[in-house]
Amino acid sequence: MQRRFFSSPRLLAAVALALALGACDTDTPDEDALSTRSDALADPCAGNQSFQVGAGIYDITGPAAELGMMGYAMVDQKTAGIHQRLRSRAFVISSACNGKRAVFVSADVGQVFQGVRQQVVERLRARYGPLYTDDNVLLSATHTHSGPGGFSHYALYNLTVLGYDKQNFDAIVDGIYQSIVRAHDNLAPGGIRVASGDLLDASINRSPEAYLRNPSTERAQSAYDTDKRMTLLRLQGDDGREVGLINWFAVHGTSMGNDNLLISGDNKGYASYLFEKNKGANYTAQRTFVAAFAQSNEGDVTPNIHGGTNGGGADDFESTELSGRKQYTLAKTLYDSATVPLTGGVDYRHAYVKMDEVQVAPQYADGLAHTTCEAAIGDSMLAGAEDGPGFGYEGATCEDIDSVWTVFNCTLFTTPCQGEKPIALEMGTMQPYPWTPEVLPLQVVKLGNVALVAVPFEPTTMAGRRLRKSVLAQLSPLGVDQVIIAGLSNAYAGYLTTREEYAKQDYEGASTHFGPWQLAAVQQEVDKLTLAMRTGATVAPGPTPRDLRNEQTTVQTGVVYDDKPLLASFGGLVADARAAYTRGETVSVKFWGGHPKNNLRRQGSFLQVQRKSGTSWVTVANDWDWETKYRWQRYDCAPTFGCSHVTTEWKIPADATPGTYRIRHDGDWKSGWDGLIRAYSGTSREFTVN
């Protein structure tokens, strides 16, 4: 790609003027000076519609057995198989008009923890030098609650998983990295089109009383108490090749409840799967169509519009299918009808902020100066949200004390800084390291006339609206007319609520770590980034976050060995298929198996549904397809130990081709004699589908 950043005499003059005006000063500039500088800086990308675009996808599925799941914080919710594989979907977008590029990743994980981003960027830097850095790499989580955990470097998020799991961490880091490498390698000239639309029947506010505490004049600006807007970018090569799409819609990844033990991308993972299947995506190919259903300000937004239990919908799989298909259907409409070109260039600003000691200026708060607090969670965080109750009850607050426990906490533990919050745990004062990160990244990425605001929190609906409004006011002179909140990005430290919602101390307010003025602090610090973007100024990187990779502990055990009865073999049948089935029925086959931790089979599959074609077998479904399930279970085969059963299921689709089929299981077992891991496979009998 030809770099033309300094090819414009007007740009050289603008840069010189910016330097003369002290554009590298990181202090907040005077508004009049900002306006002058903004007008003075010529935009070499004005009217630009030409980009380099590339997409890549890679498997990030971790251990499919005996590892605690990340999201619901339930100790007994441990992986026991796969319904959908988890993917990292990466996009590289470059504008030749100014020589800048940005990476956007949407990963099927509960959170993108700080250590994950540190090591992804570290690996990119080792391969590409300064091309990809913290400044222009944005990693966002879909927030599925059905993925394996143990991949944070901070203790709070590993507690219920019983410690750190390096195997899962490495799978996520490597998969995200590989997806970016593929996107980089696939860069080619192309264009981007933008479309937006409302999805009205896929989300509700799970904390409506807290939302109602926001000013009525502010609430009156929207007809709904959740954001219904989906915004989609369609990426297409100049040669006509469809590269992929990114869309953002705010809704929690909690269609699957805390009773589910199968790995799943939840509603967003399913929506991506549907779109990619429609486009004939090949998950093992270097270049293929990639559809990212990314997350936004979903803090108080649930997909469970018909209610539910155990944190999820009324039925895990039906609820996931319902929500995912609704998102897919609107995205398909937007994709097919997108005609408005993305216009402008790529730009970005990024800084680390010590979030527990931000001095908040009066204009960002209530007219008075405030300071953020050391990280702490409140009693109501332990109570869980409305659709996923935990211990105690929501709304426990020092503003309206109504229990002995709250009196105790508010009297002895709550600090004036944390306001109404009865503190259950102060993570920020833990030794030798805080239990959650306090130095956190804030980032603004401009893709033409669309700006992404990446925050390491789960913003509520109104918190997201306030942040979008302030960013739009700052960047509209640059041609930005849409601002998108990319929540759960680059690190993770709980929720982000308005001051009014915080006072209610529902789950979201109790999970806002840095006190009642956290949103004001974020608005202030993001303003510094957007003002710098307007003026062409640089920003200081801020304090360096901790790198805790060598400070991890765990009580988890690995695989000691796998066993089976004396006369059985790994891959041997325990229960076979029937001889014949009709469409709509489920084929179930049980094998003697090995532990899936022996080989995660990333970019592969633990099962294959195969149809006979002449003398060959053609694979028609794998363990990531919606109609299949791979289940693992320990089996007591005394007097030996370490036995396990693998059950493969295939619900025959209504449009399945009649013919002869079989189910194949591939796995790996670990020897107790030499410790070696060996591959095995097994197949069912042949059966017919009519």
C-alpha positions, -999 to +999 in steps of 0.1 A: +000+000+000+013+035-009+016+057+022+007+093+014+005+109+048+030+137+040+022+139+002-001+169+006+014+204+009-017+216+027-013+188+053+024+198+058+013+233+064-014+222+088+010+200+107+035+229+110+008+252+122-004+226+148+032+223+161+035+260+163+003+262+183+016+236+207-006+208+194+014+182+212+004+197+246-016+171+263-034+195+287-071+202+278-069+231+253-090+263+254-122+260+234-115+291+213-081+278+205-095+244+197-119+260+172-091+279+156-069+249+153-097+227+140-105+252+112-068+255+104-061+218+100-069+208+065-083+173+061-066+153+034-093+127+036-123+150+030-147+132+007-125+101+006-144+068-001-115+046-009-101+022+017-080-009+021-102-035+038-094-070+051-112-095+073-101-127+091-116-152+114-101-177+138-111-203+164-107-192+201-126-221+217-110-231+250-113-263+271-146-280+265-147-298+298-142-291+335-134-254+333-157-229+350-176-206+327-171-168+326-202-146+331-226-159+357-200-165+385-215-199+393-189-223+407-207-253+395-212-241+359-183-259+342-179-267+306-191-301+294-191-299+257-197-276+227-228-263+210-210-235+190-173-228+187-161-194+197-145-172+171-124-140+168-136-118+139-110-092+129-111-063+104-083-041+093-094-008+077-068+016+062-071+049+045-044+058+020-054+094+021-036+098+055-017+066+058-035+054+089-051+021+097-071+006+125-080-029+137-114-038+150-120-073+166-152-088+179-144-119+199-168-144+213-157-140+249-173-127+281-148-099+283-115-089+267-093-088+297-063-065+300-037-093+298-053-106+266-049-073+249-014-068+262-002-100+247-021-097+215-005-063+208+028-076+220+027-104+194+016-079+167+044-056+175+069-085+173+056-093+138+048-059+123+069-035+143+050-002+150+022-008+125-002-020+152-002-006+187-025+001+216-035+033+198-051+016+167-060-019+179-096-022+193-105-055+208-142-059+218-161-088+235-195-100+224-201-108+261-213-144+258-218-159+292-212-195+279-175-195+273-148-210+295-132-187+320-099-183+339-083-160+313-080-128+334-049-118+352-070-102+379-082-123+408-119-112+410-127-126+376-110-160+383-124-166+417-154-187+407-133-205+381-109-215+408-079-197+393-061-189+361-062-213+332-032-208+308-046-231+282-077-210+277-058-178+279-034-189+252-062-201+230-079-167+231-047-147+227-035-168+198-069-169+181-074-132+182-038-126+170-043-151+141-075-135+131-058-101+128-029-116+108-054-130+084-072-097+081-039-080+075-029-105+048-063-100+031-061-062+028-072-051-006-087-019-021-124-016-013-152+005+000-175+006+030-212+013+031-232+023+062-268+014+071-289+017+103-322+005+114-342-002+146-348-036+161-378-032+184-386-067+196-352-081+208-344-063+240-359-048+272-344-028+301-337-051+331-334-022+355-363+001+345-366+018+379-329+029+378-334+041+343-364+062+354-342+081+379-326+098+349-341+133+342-374+132+324-363+157+299-334+134+290-356+103+288-381+122+266-354+124+239-359+087+231-391+067+228-375+036+244-356+028+276-330+007+256-312+016+224-329-001+195-306+011+168-284-013+148-256+002+128-239-018+101-208-014+080-207-034+048-171-040+035-166-049-001-136-051-024-132-030-055-132-063-074-168-070-061-157-095-035-178-094-004-154-090+025-178-090+055-197-068+079-196-053+113-228-043+131-234-030+166-265-037+187-268-034+224-281-066+241-266-089+267-252-123+258-275-140+283-300-160+262-282-191+275-287-194+313-264-204+341-276-240+338-261-244+304-228-263+303-221-263+265-198-237+250-218-212+230-214-178+214-250-171+226-273-148+205-245-128+188-225-159+180-256-175+165-264-144+144-228-144+131-231-181+123-263-176+103-249-148+082-217-166+075-235-197+066-257-177+042-225-164+026-209-198+024-181-189+048-153-215+053-140-213+088-107-230+079-099-208+050-073-180+050-098-157+033-136-160+038-166-138+045-167-126+081-198-113+099-193-096+133-222-089+155-205-067+180-215-054+214-224-019+224-239-002+256-258-033+268-253-027+306-290-027+315-303-045+284-315-081+284-325-103+254-350-122+275-381-103+265-403-132+275-387-136+309-367-166+320-349-184+348-313-190+358-301-158+341-312-169+306-344-172+286-372-196+292-353-222+271-316-218+265-315-229+229-348-215+218-341-182+234-307-180+218-322-189+184-349-163+188-326-134+197-299-143+173-323-148+143-339-114+150-305-097+149-295-116+118-327-108+100-324-070+105-286-072+096-294-090+064-319-063+054-294-035+062-266-053+044-286-059+013-299-023+012-267-004+022-260+023-003-245+052+017-207+052+014-185+057+045-167+090+038-135+103+053-103+088+067-091+066+096-079+083+128-076+073+164-066+084+199-059+063+230-047+068+265-044+049+298-062+065+327-058+057+364-095+055+370-094+054+408-080+090+411-094+111+383-100+147+393-134+154+377-139+190+367-172+207+378-186+210+342-186+173+339-204+166+372-229+186+392-211+219+392-187+208+418-153+191+416-152+154+424-127+125+426-132+089+415-127+062+441-107+030+447-125+002+430-153-015+450-185-034+444-217-031+463-240-055+480-264-056+451-237-068+427-238-101+447-276-101+442-273-103+405-295-087+379-333-092+375-330-120+350-301-137+369-306-134+407-278-143+430-275-137+468-295-111+486-316-085+468-311-056+443-312-020+455-294-023+488-283+012+493-270+035+521-295+060+508-324+039+521-311+013+546-336-015+552-315-045+564-291-053+593-264-063+568-267-030+549-266-011+582-234-030+591-218-023+557-228+013+555-216+020+590-182+002+589-171-002+553-186+023+530-164+053+522-178+088+515-163+086+481-185+057+471-217+075+480-248+054+483-229+021+478-227-004+507-194-019+500-192-057+497-156-059+485-130-032+479-109-047+452-087-016+448-070-020+482-062-057+479-026-068+483-002-074+467-022-064+437-057-050+432-083-076+423-094-056+393-075-032+371-073+004+380-052+017+350-076+013+321-076+022+284-100+047+267-100+049+229-117+067+201-114+053+166-127+073+136-137+053+106-147+080+081-179+096+093-184+069+120-167+071+154-162+042+178-158+049+215-141+020+232-146+017+269-136-012+293-170-012+309-206-022+304-223+011+299-260+013+305-284+027+279-283+063+293-246+063+300-240+053+264-263+080+252-245+107+272-211+096+260-223+094+224-238+129+226-206+145+240-184+127+214-206+137+185-205+174+196-167+173+195-162+153+163-191+167+141-167+194+127-146+165+113-177+151+095-186+125+120-224+120+121-226+087+139-210+076+172-211+040+184-202+028+219-179-003+217-185-017+252-163-043+269-133-033+249-095-036+255-099-044+293-127-049+318-137-033+351-174-037+356-202-013+347-207+023+338-239+040+350-252+076+352-251+094+386-288+090+389-288+052+382-258+047+406-279+061+435-305+034+430-277+007+435-293-019+414-269-045+400-255-021+375-248+007+399-234-017+425-210-030+398-198+005+389-164+002+405-150+037+407-179+055+424-208+078+415-187+101+392-172+074+371-192+083+340-183+120+344-146+110+346-149+089+314-167+117+296-139+141+307-111+118+296-128+109+263-132+146+257-095+150+258-091+123+231-117+138+208-104+173+213-069+160+203-084+143+173-101+176+162-069+196+165-045+170+152-028+169+186-012+139+201-020+126+236+002+113+263-001+075+266-008+077+304+004+053+331+015+018+321-010-009+333+003-038+353+015-069+336+006-097+359+014-127+336+039-141+360+018-136+391-010-161+385-022-189+408-046-217+403-060-248+420-072-264+388-059-297+378-049-308+343-055-342+328-036-369+347-045-397+323-075-412+303-088-447+308-113-471+295-126-506+302-101-534+293-120-547+263-130-513+250-111-489+228-109-451+226-135-441+200-153-474+206-191-473+207-211-473+239-244-466+222-248-467+185-272-449+161-304-465+148-306-479+113-330-452+100-342-417+108-365-391+094-359-353+092-365-335+125-353-365+146-321-364+166-293-389+161-273-396+193-242-417+194-220-424+225-183-432+224-156-441+249-136-408+248-106-389+260-106-355+278-110-326+254-083-307+273-058-330+257-063-312+224-087-283+219-089-291+182-090-254+174-098-249+137-110-285+138-139-304+152-147-331+177-175-345+156-184-348+119-217-357+104-209-373+071-230-383+041-220-411+017-212-400-018-203-429-040-174-445-021-164-413-002-178-396+028-186-359+027-188-339+059-221-319+061-219-307+098-193-301+125-193-294+162-199-257+155-231-262+136-263-252+153-279-287+147-250-305+165-240-309+201-208-324+215-211-336+251-184-348+275-190-366+308-169-384+333-178-421+337-171-443+367-156-474+353-141-488+385-118-505+392-100-482+367-103-444+368-103-416+343-130-429+320-152-406+300-181-408+276-185-385+246-220-381+232-225-366+198-259-354+187-273-343+154-308-329+150-315-337+113-324-305+095-357-302+076-338-298+044-313-326+049-306-345+017-319-381+019-292-407+019-268-427+039-250-410+068-226-417+097-213-397+127-176-396+133-159-386+166-123-374+168-104-370+200-072-375+219-063-395+250-035-392+275-015-423+285-009-429+322+023-448+313+043-424+293+022-392+295+019-390+257-012-378+240-025-398+211-052-392+186-081-416+181-114-417+161-146-436+160-176-439+138-212-449+142-230-474+121-243-462+087-279-450+089-304-437+064-322-404+065-355-403+047 
